[in-house]
Amino acid sequence: QVQLVESGGGSVQAGGSLRLSCAASGFRLTYRFYRMGWFRQAPGKEREGVAAIGSDGSTIYADSVKGRFAISNDNAKNTLFLQMNSLKPEDTAMYYCAAGLVDGRSALTPKMYPNWGQGTQVTVSS
């Protein structure tokens, strides 16, 4: 049974940084074709892909966060991270960790991921 638990969210001023963590169990990112990603959803908006990483280490980022966010993983600890720098108020959202057998072409498409965490809130004030 796949379980994902996010942590590290909080409130920060614009320009600040946060590091999100996703503790995973029931699988390993090293499993062939497996992928993990970070998604976010603000009130009144649809869930959107932020960043994703494949079992081969390949990464993809949404244009809105490219250059500011970095996704990484610790395979030994089976933990996914999202380092968020230069945060902006528009980054405010609930951030979710997701995992599954997802093709790279759909790495930032929420509906392609079968496994989700409960989310961690990120609030960026001006």
Beta strands, then each sheet from edge to edge (+ up, - down):
strand 1: 3-7
strand 2: 10-13
strand 3: 18-25
strand 4: 34-41
strand 5: 48-54
strand 6: 59-61
strand 7: 69-74
strand 8: 79-84
strand 9: 93-101
strand 10: 115-116
strand 11: 120-125
sheet 1: 1+ 3- 8+ 7-
sheet 2: 2+ 11+ 9- 4+ 5- 6+
sheet 3: 2+ 11+ 9- 10+
end
